[in-house]
Amino acid sequence: MILSKDRSQNPKAQPRRAAFRGDIQGLRAIAVGIVVLYHFWPKQLPGGFIGVDIFFVISGFLITSHLLSKPPRTFRDIGTFWMRRVKRLLPASFLVIIFSLLGVRLLAPETLWQDWGLQSIAATFYFQNWFLATSKVDYLAEADAPSPFQHFWSLSVEEQFYLVWPILIALLLFLAVRYGFKAKKFALIGIGLVVALSLAYSIYWTATDAGSAYFSTLTRGWEFGIGALVAAFGERAYGAKKDGISLLAAWVGLAALVLSALTFTGQMAFPGYIALLPVLGTALILLAHSTHKYSPNIVLENGLMRFFGDNSYAIYLWHWPLMVLIPFAIDEFHLPQKISVLALTVLLSVLTQKLVEVRFRKFMDASKILSAPKFLVAGSAIVAILAAGFYNMSTVEIQKSQDIGASVQEVKTEVGEDCLGPAALGASCKENPKDGKELKTLAPEPIVVKEDKPELYDGDCFISQKTDFQDKPVCSYGDGKKKVALVGNSHAAQWLPALEPLAKKNNWKIDAYVANSCAIMGEPQEFDSTEKSDGCAELGDWVSGEIEKKDYDLVISSNRLSVPITGKTLESSEAPSKSAYEKILTRWEKTGAEIAVIRDTPWPGESLKNVPDCVAENLEDPSHCSGKKSDWVPSDPQADAVKSLDNRNIVSVDMNDQFCKDDRCYGVVGGIIAYWDHSHLSRTFASFLSDPLGQRLAKAVDNDSLFSASK
């Protein structure tokens, strides 16, 4: 037993069925509408993601209202509550997951199958939010294509709430009965405590690590709790009212939602305290429950809003996988195509709502064979088997394609030594198959190249955002007597496969001072927390101190400016970054070390999200994965600083002609896929650059003792 059957609580009294609230359906319509519009046109509605927060508040209100009016008294009651959720939510959810898996298999390139297979499993068992929080907020995952299952993160948070909340409410009501407190007042205090703790944690964790905080159930729990507080205040508080105060409160609440949707941006640290505006705005509308003739019900309760509110769950389920998958099947995805996808979303949603959400639920209610528990087990098993088979299929493909050396040899046999890799851009390659067009083989194969990363990425050698750049591991490569420091962010780390052969040839030992996304220059960059910004800025002093202490012979540095200087845009960050590099490069040069800056490599920028995915889609013509040099070659404040310093001991090396020829830069060069994501060199391609890099460094650095083997 969970609750005592104290007759003073009148357990036989039947709770009065709550009156239908059209304004809630209107709020659901607003929530799903702004989420969908945000996904299709993020620049036009930058804060549309707050639709999820509206849903959370509504869920907290409705579920708590139900639990307080008909409290669970036994574990059986809690099980019954859970099974109602199963019948209400899972049939449509499983349907969309199955169709999405089929769409992935038919439309998406094989480079995405493994990751998306994993995410389909996470979606099936409603832990997608934790999957994203732990694996998709890292800088090195920024180029990963969004999966058709990604939107299940919010549904996962909701399901986790549904799992825990009835137990909490039952426990609060049990304690109230046990110790003689008034049940709803005690529940109000308990819910208030949960809200306070979750909100405090949300503010703290959002300031510390906004990426993972965004997906966490613990940082979102207070949003459900705010809705629950409205319910716990009781129907006297949120009952229908026609007075002026309620009218004003309802309009203020709606204005808060509109303001949030129009002014919030994805760059804000969210949820944290910022989420209070849309959350309290939603709660204010629920609490006001204004039925005044001039209330927001003019907007919220019309037929169109009722239609979208009734179909909101199915619309949310269908819109995202359609938006992700359909562009794989068509050449363009602009306004006409987006309107067509939206129309298809509405059509599928109406069919799903009528045939699955309603009729299938009634069928389960009437069926003696297919009960909710049996459906839960059977449905989960079917989807999990499909997803696991899908994941295994992609894993087998990766294993079959794993021999990179063999694939390089196949390309070499086909194109010849003079046209292999970056040599394809040179004068000795007459036929010049620079973009891999019509080649039978590419190396590494697209499904393999995503894991063809330099060793530095796989080990614990990055100074990471996750520790606010406070942990400072330094990994060493080679055992020579000449000391070399490799300094920068991931665009310095990508050069390790080219530098290791040089270390062996020239008797070097390389110490790697590389940070995850932080351009090491001593200026604060605008990360999602003050701690990260300060930690990144402090790296300049720390690295400089290490260089001064360890008496390096050569410092090699390269950086991508991917995070702007605090308070500036990326474009306006270039001038202060150049000044910062001038100071720090001069400081390093004063130690007596030779300083060499490798100019940042070309990368597709906004024109191409992920090179391996593009190549997998265009195996017959990888030229689709190339672009204009003006789009691909980035500015580089560090290289500009070298030029302005004009110091013979501080030099720069430009390797961009190994990627670009004339006005074109290539994702596949001479049959070799140059990138393992959108901007980082594959280990295989970087290894092809060892000799030309060594020759250029030797020519630029006036020190024969460092490059005796390369002269």
N, C-alpha and C positions, 0 to 999 in steps of 0.2 A: 504494500500500500504506500502511496506517496502522500496523499492527503487523508487526514482523519475525517471520517464521515460524521462530523459533529452536526447534529440536527439543527443547532442554532444557525448554521450556515444555510439551512433550508435546501439540501441537495436535490429535493424533488422539484423545486421550482424550475420551470423551464425558462431559459433566457429568451427575452424578446428578440425576435429576428431584427437585425439592424436594417433600417430603411436604406434603400438604394440611394447612393449619392452620385448624382451625375457629374458633380464637380471633380470627383476623383477620376472618373473616366476621362474627363477633359485634361486633367493633370497627366494621366498616362499618355494621352495623345500628344501633349506638348513634349513630354519626356522622350518618347520614341521619335517624334518628329525632329527635334533638334539634334538628337544623336545621329539619325540617318543623314540629315542635311550636313552635319559636321563631317561625317565620314565621306560624303560625296563632294562637298565644297568647303573644305576646312578654312580657307582664307576668308570666305564670306561669313562664316559663323564660327569664329575661333574658339568660343567657349561652349560649343554644343555638347561637349563631353559631360557637362553637368546634368544632362538628362538621366544619367545613371544614378546620380545622387537623389534626384526626385523619386525615382523608382524605389531606392532604398528606404526613404522616409515613408512612402506610401505602404511598403511592405511591413515596416515596423509597426505602423499604425493599425493596419487591418489585422495582422496576425495577433497582435497583443489585444486588440478589441475582442477578437474571437476567444482567445485563451482566458481573458478575464471574465467574459460572460459565461463561458462554459469551461471551467478550469479542469485540467487533467488530474484525476484522482488516483489513477493507478498507472503502472507501466503499460498496461494494455491501452489506456486512453492515449498515452503518448504515441504508442505504435499506430493507433488509429489515425492520429493527427498526421504522422509521417506518411502513412499510406495515402491519405487524401492528397498530400503534396505530390506523391508519386503519380497518382492518376491524373492530376492536374497538369503537371509539368513535363514528365519524362516521355510520354508518347511522341509529342511534337519534337522534343529535343533529340531523341534517338533517330527520328525520321530525318531531320536535317543533318545530323552527323553522318548517317549512312549515305545520303545523297552527296554530301560534301566529299566523302571518301571516294565515291565513284567519280566525281568531278576532278578530283586531284589525279586519279589514275589516268583519266582520259585526256586531261587538258594540261596539267602542270608538268614541267620538266622533271626528270628523275633526280636532279640535284636537290629537290625539295621533299621527296617522298619520305625520307627517314625522319627528318625533323617534324614534318606535318603528321606523320604516322604517330609519333610520340605525343604530339599535341592533341590528336583525336582521342587518344587514351585518357589524357589529362582532362579533356572535356567530358568524356563519358562518365568518369568517376568524380567529376566536379572538384578537381584540385588544379584547374587551369591557372587560377590566380597565383598559386604558389610556384607553379612551373615557370610562369613569366617573371615572377619576382626574383627567382633565383638564377635564371638562365638568360633572360632577354633584356636586362638593363645594363649589361656590360658594354663598354665602348666597342669592343671587338665584335659584338653581335649587332651593331647598329645597322649593318647592311642586310641583315636577314629579312627576307620578304615576310610580310605579315601573313599568317596562316588563316585559312578559312574558319579555324576554330578559336581564333584569338579572342573573339567577343564573348566566349564562354567564361572569361575571367569574372565578369560581374555576376553571371548566373551561378558560378561556383561560390562566390561570396554569399549570395542569397541562400543557396542550399545549405551552406555551413551555418548560417544564421538559423534557418529552419530546424536544423539538427539540434542545436544547443538551446535555442530560446524556450521551447516548451518545458524543458527540464528546469531551466532557471526560474520560469514563472511558477511552475509547480512547487519548486523548493521554497520560493518566497511565500507563496500562499500556505504551504505546510508550516513554515516557521511562524507565520502570523496566527494560524489556528493554534499551534502548539503553545505559544506564549501569550495569547490573548490580545493580540493587536488587531486593529481594523485592517482587513485583508488588502483593500485597494490602496490605503495610505501606506501600508508597509511595502506593497509592491512598488508604489511610486518612489519611495525612498531607495529601494534596492535598484530600480531601473536608473534612477538619478545617479547613484554611485557608479554603475556600469558606464553611463554616459560620461561622467567626469573622468574616470580612469582612461577610457578609450580615447576621448578627446585630447587629454594630456599626452598620451602616448603618440597620438596622431601628430600633434604639433611638434613633439620632440623628434619623432622618427622622420617626418617630412623634412625637417630642417637638417637632419643628419644624412638621410639617404632617400631623397624624394622618389627616385626611380622604383625601388622596391616597396616603399611606403604606399605608392599609388595602388598596388594590387593587394595589399595585406588586409585580411579580414579584421585584424586587430585595430588597424587604423581607420577602418570603415564602420566598426561596430556601433560607434556613437551615433552615426547617421540613422541606423535602424532605431537606436535607442531614443532619439529625439521624437520620431514618430510614435514610439511606444509610450513616451511620456504624455503625449497628447491623449492617447487612448487611456492611460492610467488616471488622468485628471477626471475622466468620466464623461458621460453623455451630457451632463449639465453644463460642462465647460465647452464641449464641441458640438452641442446640439444646434439645430437650425435656428438662426437669429435674423431679425430684420432691422436691427438698430444701426445707427450711424457709425458707432465705433467698430462693429464687425464689418460693416461695409468698407470703412477706411482700411482696416487691417487686411482684408482680403485683397484689396487693390495694391497695398504696400507689398504684400507677399508676392503677387504676380509681377510687380515691377522689379522686385529683387531677382526673380528668375530671368526676366528679359535682360536686365542689366548684366547679370552673370554670363548669359549666353553670348552677349554682344561684346563684352569687354575682357573676359577671361581669355587667357592664351595657354597653349601647351607649354610655354616656357616658364610659367609660374610653378612654384613649389606647391604641389597639390597632393592630398587633400589639406591637411593642416587646418590652421585657423581660417584660411581663405574660403574653405568649403562651408563655413558658417552662413555665408550669404544665401546660397541656393537652398541649403538645408533648412535654415530658419524661415526662409521665404515660403517653402513648401509647408512647413509646420504651421505657419501663420494662416495659410489658406485653409488647412484642415481644421485648425482650432476655431477660426472665425466662422466657418460654415455659413457664410452670409447668403440669405435667400432674398435679400433686398432686390427690388426690381432693377436697380442700377449696379448690382454686384457683378463681379467677373463671370458669373454664370452666363451672362450674355455671350461670353466667349467660350466658356468651358462646357456648356450643356447643349450646344446646338447639335443637330443630327450628324454633321460631318465629324465633329470631335468625338461624338459617341461611337461612330464607326471606327475611327482610328484607335480609340481607347479600347474597344472590344477586341480589336485585332492586334493590339500593341505587342503582345508576347510573340506572336508568330511573325510579325514584321521585324522585330528585333532579331529573331532567329535567322530569318532568310536573307535580310538585306546584305549582311556582311559577306557570307560565302559567295553570293552572286556577284558582289562587287569585286571580290578577290579573284574568282575563277574565270569569269566571262572575258576579261581582258586578254587571257591567254588564247582565246579562240578568235579574237577579232584584232584588226590592225590598229584601230583607233578607239579611244575611250573618252570621247568629248561629250558635249551637251546632248546631242541626239541619242547617243548610246546610253548615257546615264539616265535619261528620261525613260528609255525603253526598259532598262534594268529596274528602275523604280516601279514601273507599271507591272513588270513580271513579279516583283516582290509583293506588291499588293495582291495580285491574283493568287499566287501561291499561299499567301498568308490567309486569305479568305477561305480557300479550300482547306487549309490546315486547321483553321479555327473551327470550321463547321464539321469537317469529316473526322478530324483527329481529336482536337481538344474537347469537343462536345460529344459527338456520337461515340467515339471510342471509349470515352470515360463512362458514358451510359451503358455501353456494352459490358465493360468490366464490372460495373455496379450490378448488372443483372446476371452475369455469367457465374456459374458455379465452378467452371474449369479454370478460367483466366482471372484469378484474383490479383489484387495489386502486388502482394509479395511475390507471387509467381512471375508476374510481368516484370517486376524489378530485376529478379534473378535472371530470367530468360533474356530479357532485352539487353541487360548489361553484358551478359555472356556473348550474345550474338555480335553486338557492336565491338566488344573487346577482341573477339576472335578475328573479326574483319580487320580491325586496326592493327592487331599484333601480326597478322599475316602480311599486311601491307608493309609494316615496319621491317619484318623479316625479309621480305622480297627485296627491299631497297638495300638492306644490309648485305644480302647475298651478292647483289650487283656491285656493291663497293668492294667486297672481297675478291670478286672475279676480276675487277679492274685495278687491283692494288699495285701491280708491278709497274711502277713509274719508269724504271730503267728500260724495261722492255718497250713501253709505249714511246719513249724518247728515241729508241733505236729504230722503231718502225717509221717514225717521222723522218729521221735522218736518212733512212733507206729511200724514202719517197722523194725528199727534197734535195738531198745532198748536203755535204758538210758546209758548203759556202752559203747555203740558204737556211740553215737551221737556227732557230731562235732569233736573237737580235742581229745575227749576220745577214738575215733576209733584207735588212734595211741598208746594207752596205753596197759598195760599188761592185764587189766581186760576185754578188748574186744577180745573175743576168735576168732570169725569169721572175725573180722577186715575188714569191708567194707570201707577201708580208702578213696578210690577214687570215691565212689558213683556208681560203676559199677552195672548195673542191678537193681538199685533202681527205684521204681515207681515214686517217688517224690524227688525233690531237693529243698532246701530252702536257701535263697529266690529263686523263679523261675528266670531263666536267664533274662527274659524280665523285671523283677522287680529289680533285684540286682544292675543294673546300677545306680539306684537312691537310693540305700540302703547305704547312706553315713553318716558319723558322722555329728552331728549338726554343728560342727565347720566349715565345708565346705559350708554349706548353708547360714550361717549368715555373717554379715560384720565383721568377726573376724580375717581375714587374713591380715597380713602386705603384701601388694600387689606390684608386679612388676609394675602395671599400674600407681602407684604414685611414682615410683622409690624408694619404701620402705620408703617414707617420712611420710605418714600417718601411725600411729602406734596404731591401736585399740587393746585393751586388754579386752577379755571377761572372765567373772568369772562364775564358776559352783560350786554349793554347798554353804552352809552358815555356815560351821563349824568354829571353833576358830583356828584350826591349819592351817597355811598358806602354800600352795603348789604352786610352779610355774612349768608349763609345757612349755618347751622351745624346739624350733626346727622348722623344716619345716613340710610339709604335712605328713611325716612319724612320726612326733610326734603327730600331730592332729588326726591321725587314731586310737590312743590309748584312746581317750576320752571315748568311750562307755565302755571300760574296767575299766577306772579310776573312772567314776562317781559313780558306786556302792561302790567302795572303799572309796570315799569321804563321802558317806552317812554313811557307817559302822564306819569309823574312825574319823568322826568329822572334815573333811577337807573343805577348800575353795580353789578351784583351779583357779589360774589366768593363762590364756593361752597366751604365747608370741610365736606365730607361724607365719612363713613367707612363702609366696608362692615361693617354689623352692630354697630359700636361706638357705643354711646350716649355722646356726648362730654360727660362730667361730671367727669372727673378721678379716678374710682374704678376699681380693677382689676376687670375682669370675667372670668369663668371660661371662657376659650377653651381650645382643646385643646393649648396650649403656654404656658409661662411667658413666652416672648418676645412672643407676641401679647397676653397679658394686660397685661404691662408697657407694650408699645407703645400699647395702647388707653388705659391710664391716663395716659400721658404726653401724649396728645393734648389733654387739658384745659388743661395749662400752655401747650402750643405754640399752640393756637388763641387762648387768652387773650392771649398775648404778641403775636400778629399783630393782634388787635383793638386792643390798647393802642398798637402802633406805627403803625397805619394810620388811626387817628382816624375810625372809622366813624360815620355819622349814625344808622344803624339796624341792629340785629342781630335777625334772624329765626331762631328755632330750633324744631326739632321732632325728637322721637326716639321710636323704639319700643324698649322694654326687652325685647329678645329673648334676651339672654345675662345670666345672673344675676351678681350680685356674687360675687367669689371666696369660696368656702366657704359660700354660701347658695343657697337655692332662689329661683326667680323671685318667689314670693310674699313671702318674707322679705327680698328685696332692695329692696322698695319704700321702707321707712323710711330706710335708709342712702342710697339714691339720691336721695330728697327732700332730705336734708341736704346731699348733694354739690351738687345743683342750686342750693340756696339760696346756697351759697358762690360758685359759679362765676357765677351770674346777677348777684350783687352785685358781683363783680369786674368784669364787663363794664359794668355800669351806672356804675361809678366813672370810666370813660373818657369819660363825657359822652354816650354813645350812648343812643338809645331802644332798649329791649329788648322784643321781642314774641315770645311763645311760641304756636305753633299747637298746640292740643291734638291728641294722636294720634288718627288716624281710626279708625272702626269697621272691624273685619275679622272673618271667620268663626271664627277660632281653630280648635279641634278639630272644630267642627261641619261644616266644609266644607273639603276639602283644596285645591281649585283652582276659582275662579269660572268662568273660560272653559270648562273641561271640563264643569262642571255645566250651564252654559247650553247648550252644544252637545248635551248629553244631553236637555235639557228645553226645546227651542225653542218648543214650543207653550204651555208654562207655566213661565216662568222664576221664578215665585214659589217653586219648589222650591229656588232659589238665594238665598233670603232666610232670616232667622233672628230669634230673639228679641233684642231690644236688650240685655238683660242678658248674653247670650252674646257679642255682637259688640263692644260698647263696652269697650275695655280700660282698665285703670287707667293713670294717667299721672303719675308722680312729679314730672316737670318742671312740669306745669301745677299740681299741688298745691303745689309750692314757690312759685310765683308768688302763689298765694292766701295762703300763710302769711307771705310777705314783706311784703305790703300796702304796696308802694312804687309811687307813681304813675308812675314811669318804667319799671317792669317790669310788663308787662301780658300777658294771655293772650287768645286768640281761639278760640272753639269753633265748628267747622264741621259738627258731627255732625248737625244738623238737615237737612243737604243729602243725607244718606244714610238717615236714619231718620225715621219718623213714628209717633207713639204708641209702641207697644211692638215695632215691627218695623224692622229694617234690611235694606237691599236690595242685592243684587249687580247688578241691572239697575234703573236709575232713569230713568223717563221714556223708555224705549227705548234708553238709552245704557248699555253695559256699563261698570261703574264701576271694575273691577280687571283688570289684565293677568295676575295670578296669584292668590295667596290673600290678599294684604294690601296690595299697592301699587296706587295709582291709575293707571288708564290715562291716557295723555296726553290723549286726547279728553275724558274726563270731567273731568280736572283743569282743562282750558281753560275748561269751563263754569263753574268756580268762581272765575274771576278777578275778576269784578265783585263778587260777594258778599264775597269775601276782602278786596278792596281797601276796600270800604265799612266792613267791620268793623275792619280795621286802622286806618283813618283815624279811626274813632270811638273806638277804644281808646287810640291814641297821641295824646297832646296836643301835636301839632307840625304846624301847618298847612303849613309849608314842605315837609314830606315828602310830603304827600298833597293838594296844591292841586288836582290834576285829579280827585280822588276824592270831594271834599267836595260 
